[in-house]
Amino acid sequence: MELSDSISSRPKIQPDEIVLPSSFPLSVSSTKGVSPSFQRLHWHRALEINWIIGGSGMYVIQGREYRFREGDLFIIDSQDLHRAYEGKNLEMAIVMFEPSLFGTEQRYDPDILLPFRQTGRQFSNHVPHTHPASAKLGSYIREMMREYKSKEPSYMSAIRGLLLLFLAEMNRRLKTEQEDFRRVSEGHVERIRECIRVMDADPIRPWTLKQLAELVHLSPSRFSALFGQIVGTSPMNYLVQLRLTHAVGLLEREGLSILEVAEASGFRNLSNFNRLFQHHIGITPSAIRRRLRGEGEPPHRPK
């Protein structure tokens, strides 16, 4: 059976598993940098808000690229394909919650979640730091972080109230019906999503551009153009990133040399593996192995 013949029988790319407490399906956290797992294209059913505390980077959401800096804000709907890259000294706040959190409010205010449900049509995923509403929206996120960390009495009610104010402000200040966000068609997104699922499942396979294009019944040139538009990088570059993510997991294991990790991750040349690892991850394989094992840096040896 040809690869292209079996695509319709395969399940769709699986969402990331985001587990939130059933009693209060919301989490507030912060992160520095972007882990390799979040550099790959992914999606989840929970709704997500990102507020850039500091630094810079790039987001790709549903095929649209956004450069960002301190004070910018992003909203990500369930099923939105997205990925993030760190520019320099990135730190961001992350709010994740289930739509069911506002089941009661949606009875009398059915538009409360409209900023998520209408991204790409009436709302953008991106609120730049220059927008007049940006500072106020950021202050709500900052207060949610404080409440979530302190867990003072009634903190869940306080966070829920702050999130409602955040959504109300979005509805009042960010809605537009004039701007064309030029999102990629859902059909094309689904084709690329299926291809990503296959690549994720078998990143070590020596894929060619022609084989990947055949998976989704597209010519190599059309496939490359769509993939780049939706994912923000070329198919082969994305494959390299998948292999590097796999390599990071192997580096945690005992008994595997760097060469063996490289070969088990689909790289035939150790120097090429080291170069790509340094370029994409930011440090050498040896250095990240020490970090993952909780070891310090080796002592400096003077020349």
C-alpha atoms as one frame of an Amber mdcrd trajectory, in Angstrom:
protein
   0.000   0.000   0.000   1.298   3.459  -0.926   1.710   6.013   1.851  -0.819
   8.304   0.171  -3.394   5.510  -0.031  -3.443   4.993   3.738  -3.773   8.593
   4.895  -7.574   8.602   5.142  -7.555   5.602   7.493  -5.117   7.167   9.990
  -6.265   9.014  13.100  -5.718  12.771  13.221  -2.712  14.262  14.983  -3.298
  13.811  18.682  -3.555  16.830  20.995  -1.128  17.481  23.804  -2.544  16.171
  27.072  -3.251  19.141  29.348  -4.541  17.885  32.692  -6.334  20.527  34.769
  -8.065  19.917  38.136 -11.731  19.043  37.658 -12.692  21.193  40.659 -11.049
  24.295  39.183  -9.899  23.646  35.584  -7.315  26.415  35.373  -3.578  26.812
  35.860  -1.284  29.839  35.964   2.446  29.408  35.509   5.521  31.122  34.147
   8.411  29.841  32.089  11.826  31.002  30.963  12.812  30.158  27.424  10.989
  27.625  25.240  11.504  23.905  25.767  12.122  21.771  22.648   8.670  20.176
  23.013   6.985  23.555  22.584   9.129  24.451  19.581   7.326  21.734  17.656
   3.892  22.409  16.220   1.217  21.261  18.674  -2.358  21.848  19.796  -4.541
  21.133  22.803  -8.175  21.393  23.869  -7.575  23.832  26.713  -7.690  27.565
  26.023  -4.402  29.411  26.504  -3.266  32.967  27.252   0.406  33.950  27.038
   1.700  37.258  28.390   5.301  38.149  27.594   6.933  39.204  30.877  10.306
  39.882  29.302  12.559  39.131  26.365  11.607  38.404  22.779  10.760  35.589
  20.389   8.435  34.406  17.669   5.084  32.625  17.592   3.539  30.757  14.682
  -0.218  30.279  15.155  -2.410  28.747  12.448   0.106  29.651   9.782   0.621
  33.268  10.824   3.958  34.472  12.155   4.192  36.937  15.055   7.384  38.522
  16.344   6.915  39.537  19.967   8.568  41.376  22.839   7.868  42.346  26.443
   4.249  43.348  27.042   2.778  41.457  24.076  -0.075  39.041  24.694  -1.443
  35.994  22.845  -4.704  34.057  23.000  -4.784  30.525  21.596  -8.035  28.713
  20.936  -8.475  24.977  21.326  -7.230  23.186  18.189  -5.080  26.135  17.064
  -1.811  24.754  15.717   0.982  26.764  17.318   4.665  26.797  18.187   7.017
  29.251  19.905  10.671  30.207  19.605  12.825  32.142  22.017  14.626  35.216
  20.765  16.522  36.454  23.804  15.899  36.140  27.564  12.285  35.080  27.076
   9.995  34.862  30.097   6.251  34.447  29.778   3.171  33.894  31.905   0.867
  31.071  30.822  -2.812  30.784  31.733  -4.552  27.547  30.712  -8.218  26.845
  31.340 -11.150  24.772  30.158 -14.187  26.524  28.593 -16.352  24.732  31.177
 -14.970  27.135  33.789 -17.454  29.709  32.467 -20.416  27.449  31.798 -22.699
  29.551  34.004 -21.647  32.881  32.442 -22.211  31.587  28.919 -25.909  31.169
  29.693 -26.445  34.921  29.913 -23.310  36.132  28.104 -22.771  33.701  25.199
 -20.060  35.968  23.756 -17.754  35.802  26.778 -15.389  33.377  24.990 -15.707
  35.102  21.614 -12.064  36.324  21.631 -11.021  32.672  21.393 -13.786  31.378
  19.162 -13.418  34.152  16.600  -9.637  34.429  16.351  -8.747  35.044  12.727
 -12.131  36.592  12.003 -13.130  39.182  14.622 -10.048  38.935  16.847  -6.328
  38.442  16.320  -4.320  35.910  18.302  -1.869  38.710  19.056  -2.300  41.831
  21.197   0.881  43.935  20.756   2.323  45.905  23.674   1.511  49.114  21.757
  -2.265  48.491  21.852  -4.127  50.847  24.266  -5.698  47.843  26.039  -2.423
  45.956  26.465  -1.386  47.398  29.843  -4.774  46.746  31.428  -4.923  43.199
  30.092  -1.402  42.559  31.366  -2.364  43.823  34.828  -5.132  41.199  35.026
  -2.611  38.457  34.163  -0.171  39.793  36.755  -2.877  39.692  39.442  -3.894
  36.166  38.426  -0.283  35.069  38.848  -0.115  36.647  42.293  -3.390  35.063
  43.421  -2.463  31.641  42.062   0.903  31.707  43.804  -0.307  33.000  47.179
  -3.480  30.858  47.321  -5.065  33.131  49.874  -8.684  32.460  50.939 -11.092
  32.679  47.967  -8.186  32.842  45.492 -10.093  30.716  42.969 -12.978  33.201
  42.952 -10.515  36.066  42.605  -8.768  34.438  39.629 -12.074  33.584  37.985
 -13.221  37.188  38.412  -9.959  38.543  36.985 -10.238  36.243  33.983 -13.808
  37.415  33.366 -12.609  41.023  33.443  -9.833  40.104  31.028 -12.318  38.529
  28.585 -14.751  41.444  28.913 -11.932  43.889  28.099 -10.990  41.789  25.077
 -14.596  41.851  23.844 -14.862  45.624  24.305 -11.484  46.756  23.002 -10.128
  44.171  20.571 -13.025  43.194  18.324 -12.727  44.127  14.659 -14.513  43.001
  11.532 -12.389  44.965   9.071  -8.953  43.343   9.284  -8.204  40.351   7.103
  -6.023  37.968   9.077  -5.520  35.754   6.000  -5.553  32.473   7.823  -4.860
  29.330   5.865  -7.946  27.322   4.891  -9.006  24.624   7.348  -8.614  21.985
   4.640  -4.975  22.858   4.091  -4.306  23.082   7.823  -5.779  19.607   8.256
  -3.569  18.170   5.523  -0.430  19.599   7.096  -1.655  18.520  10.546  -1.925
  14.947   9.287   1.563  15.091   7.809   2.921  16.398  11.121   1.232  13.517
  12.949   3.030  11.012  10.712   6.375  12.799  11.124   5.901  12.989  14.904
   5.195   9.256  15.034   8.342   8.279  13.111  10.907  11.114  13.090  13.866
   8.752  12.637  12.667   7.524   9.252  14.745   8.971   6.385  11.862  10.973
   4.949  12.230  12.725   1.606  10.292  15.812   0.594   8.590  13.784  -2.146
   7.394  11.122   0.332   5.961  13.735   2.704   4.189  15.536  -0.123   2.655
  12.259  -1.325   1.175  11.719   2.145  -1.193  14.633   1.568  -1.604  14.366
  -2.227   0.324  17.550  -3.023   3.236  18.340  -5.293   6.522  18.860  -3.431
   6.579  22.585  -4.279   2.971  23.185  -3.159   3.501  21.079  -0.049   6.657
  23.007   0.896   4.901  26.342   0.433   1.898  25.331   2.562   4.032  23.701
   5.233   6.206  26.797   5.536   3.158  29.056   5.728   1.439  26.981   8.419
   4.405  25.764  10.455   6.791  28.666   9.987   9.680  26.548   8.730  10.415
  24.035   5.970   9.347  20.370   6.240  12.931  19.145   6.476  13.887  21.743
   9.075  10.872  20.698  11.154  12.015  17.086  10.846  15.432  18.083  12.201
  13.737  19.719  15.186  11.700  16.569  15.861  14.871  14.494  15.832  16.604
  16.912  18.179  13.657  16.719  20.585  13.989  12.924  20.460  17.721  13.282
  21.127  17.095  15.416  24.228  15.044  12.549  25.678  17.790  10.031  24.914
  20.446  12.202  26.548  18.728  11.619  29.901  19.408   7.886  29.681  22.428
   6.198  31.145  24.766   4.160  28.997  24.336   5.963  25.660  27.255   7.888
  24.225  26.680  11.140  22.315  27.446   9.269  19.077  24.870   6.589  19.903
  22.275   9.276  20.716  22.973  10.956  17.388  22.599   7.711  15.419  19.443
   6.704  17.336  17.928  10.108  16.503  18.448   9.820  12.757  21.737  11.697
  12.364  24.492   9.943  10.434  27.218  12.461  11.179  28.273  13.408  14.723
  29.696  16.811  13.817  26.489  17.693  11.949  24.443  16.553  14.965  26.507
  18.717  17.327  26.210  21.729  15.012  22.442  21.421  14.594  21.931  20.771
  18.308  23.878  23.910  19.232  21.989  25.962  16.637  18.462  24.856  17.573
  18.730  24.080  21.298  21.282  26.739  22.154  23.799  24.526  23.976  25.846
  21.415  23.160  24.539  17.851  23.676  27.148  17.325  26.409  26.064  20.479
  28.237  22.362  19.618  28.168  23.180  16.087  29.372  24.919  17.570  32.413
  21.987  19.919  32.997  19.403  17.120  32.730  21.378  15.060  35.232  21.702
  17.988  37.627  25.440  18.183  37.195  27.380  21.439  37.178  29.495  22.774
  34.368  32.996  21.315  34.099  35.747  23.404  35.645  37.329  25.989  33.365
  40.708  24.922  32.073  43.055  27.775  31.215  44.784  27.566  27.871
